[in-house]
Amino acid sequence: MASYAFDLKPCSRLTVDALGPAGQRTFYLQGVKGRQVVTLIIEKQQAQALAAGIDELLSEVEEQASLDRAPEPGSDKLSLLDPLSPRFRVGRLGLGYEADEDLVVIFVQELLSDEEEAQREPVTGRFWASREQMAALSAHVGKLAAAGRPICALCGNPIDLDGHFCPPSNGHAAATLWQ
């Protein structure tokens, strides 16, 4: 059986949030159980993939088990707790469901450099939460991701305040295309 650096079962709080200006935000995954607070750094794309995975998993679980759709609680418990002391940057995320306890689990694995990988195993952990908490987390991540930089309609890349290099426009700044 695998050994985990942390195993928060169940989390009293579970969130993803970001700090910093658009385009330079750092995303965090944070779980709380009792006095134990675990904060990890994740990428925006990982947060978005996690939300999509949660939605898919919840749909499958609710359909297979004929369960009611999990209600979404308010977002008052989705902000990060201070102090932020991330344990590690996440390299891999996974999801699972424990039917006997009706809990969803997020598996995390530390991102290691090639040099570190040769010296040790990555740190792993688990965050367990109710379907309701996971549904709220997914909805929150969707809003969080949408609050970032606007997306260019031509190339799909984020637009910085001063525009951006847009390949479909032959390299012209997207901000000048619409003037």
N, C-alpha and C positions, 0 to 999 in steps of 0.2 A: 504494500500500500504506500502511496506517495506521502511524503512529509511536507507540510506546508509551513511557511514562515508565519502565516496568519490564516485564520479560518473563522471569519466573523459570521456566526450562524445563530440567529439571524441578525442582520443589521437593523439597528433602530433608525438609522439614517443612511441613505445612499444617494450620492449625487455626482454629477459631472458639472464642472463650471470652468470658467476661463477668466484670467486676469491679464490686463494689459490692453493697449490700443489695438483696434482692428488691424489685421495683417501682422501683428507682433504678439498676439495673445499666446499665453501658455495655458494649456488645458490640463485639468486635474480630475482624477477619479478619487472619490473619498467615501469611505465607509466608517460607520461608528457602531460599536456595540459596547454598552456600558461606558466605561472610561477609556476604552481603547479606540483611538482614532488612527486610521490608516489612510494616508494620502499618497497617491502615485501620480506621476506625470504621464499623460497620454497625448497622442496627436489628434488633431481635429478629425482627420479621416477615420481614426480608430473610434472616436466617439460616435461619429455618424454611422459607421458599420455596426457598432454595438447597438445603437438605437434601432437600426433596420433589423438586426438579428433578434432583438427582444420582441419587436412587433411580429416577426415571422413565427418565433417560438410560441408566443402567447396565443396567436391564432391557431396554430397546430394543436397546442395543449387543450385549448378551450373547445375546439372542434372534436377532437378525439375523445375527450372525457365528458363531453356535453356540459361543460361548465359555463356559467354566466361570464360575460366579458368583465374583466377587472375594472372597477371604477377608478377614476383618476383622482387622487386626493389633491388638495391645494398645494401650491408650490412654495408655501412658507418654510418648508424644511429642505429646500434644495440649494441653499447657499452654502458656501464652504465655511468650515469652522477654522478659526485661528488658534494657534499659530500654524502656518503651513510649513511642514517639514517633510517633503516627499521622501519616501524610502528608496524609490528607484523609478526609472523610466520603463514603461511597459513595452515589451517587444511583441508579445502575443496575448490575444484575448480569446476566450471561448465561453460558450453558454451551455447550460444544462438545466434539467428540470427533475426535481425529486417529488414524484407523485404522492408518496406516503405522507409527506409533510407539506405538500402544496407550496414548495419553495423553488424559486429560480436561483441558479448559481452562476456567477461570473468567475471564470478561472482567469488568472493573470500570470504572466511569466515575464521576468526581467529581461530587458534588452542588454545584451553583452557585446562588447567589441570582440573581434577575432582573437585578440591577445587574452582577454579575460576568459573567453570560452575555452581556451586551451588550459587554463588554470583551475577553473571551478565550474560547477553547475549553476544555472540561473536560479534566482530566488523565485518561488511560486507562492501563490496565495489564492484564497477564495472569499468572495463576498456573496452571502446568501440573503435573499429578500423575497417578500411576498409578490404575488402577481400585481397587486395594486401598486406597490412601490416601483416595480419595474415598468409598469405602464406610465406612471408619472415621470420616471427617469427618461424614458424614450421621448415623451412629449416635450420635456424640458430641453433635451439635447437638440431636438428639431428647432426650437425657438432660439437656442444659443447659437447654433450654426448659421441660422438665417440672419443673425445680428452682426455678422462679420462684414467684410468688404463686399460691395456689389459685384456681380458676375457679368462679364462681357457677353452680350448676346451673340457675337460673332464667333468667338473662340472658346468660351466657357471658362476662361481664366479670371481670377480676381483682378479688379481694377484698383490700383493704388490712387491716392488723392491726386497725384500728378499724372494720371493716365497709366498706360502700360503698352508694351510691345505686343501688337496683335498680328500674328502671321496671316490670317485671312484678309487683312486690309493692306497687305504688302508692306508690313512693318510700320505703318503710320500709327500714331498713338490713337487709341480708341476714343479718347476724349475729344479729339479734333474731327472725328468722322461725322459727328452730328451737328456741327456748327454751320 
